[in-house]
Amino acid sequence: MWRAEATKEPPDVTQRLVPTTKEVIVNWNGFYRHQEPASAAPLSLRPREAAAAIGVSVSTLERLVRSGEIDSVLIGRCRVFEIETLKAYLQSRRQPAKGGCHE
């Protein structure tokens, strides 16, 4: 049989409830849930966002995927493009400057 010691102070639960890297959200029913801060940079982009990021149309992006020039990740039925992959594609297409945009 055990007994509680009256001399010990209760632990400080506020330190556990407020993590430093996440925001604490209280749901409508009073339960706590943790959410990443909104300032976290995304790891991937959807097709429309990815096309806009590299300056092409969505149909051109789809053509680049079919030809194997750009890799994508399929999560369920959702296709996403890693930001590092898009940066690498742009870097591979880089050409030295000659004089004009269309020379």
Stockholm file with secondary structure:
# STOCKHOLM 1.0

chainA/1-103         MWRAEATKEPPDVTQRLVPTTKEVIVNWNGFYRHQEPASAAPLSLRPREAAAAIGVSVSTLERLVRSGEIDSVLIGRCRVFEIETLKAYLQSRRQPAKGGCHE
#=GR chainA/1-103 SS CCCCCTTSCCCCTHHHHSCSSSEEEECTTSCEEEECCTTCCCSEECHHHHHHHHTCCHHHHHHHHHHTSSCCEEETTEEEEEHHHHHHHHHHTCCCCCSSTTC
#=GC SS_cons         CCCCCTTSCCCCTHHHHSCSSSEEEECTTSCEEEECCTTCCCSEECHHHHHHHHTCCHHHHHHHHHHTSSCCEEETTEEEEEHHHHHHHHHHTCCCCCSSTTC
//
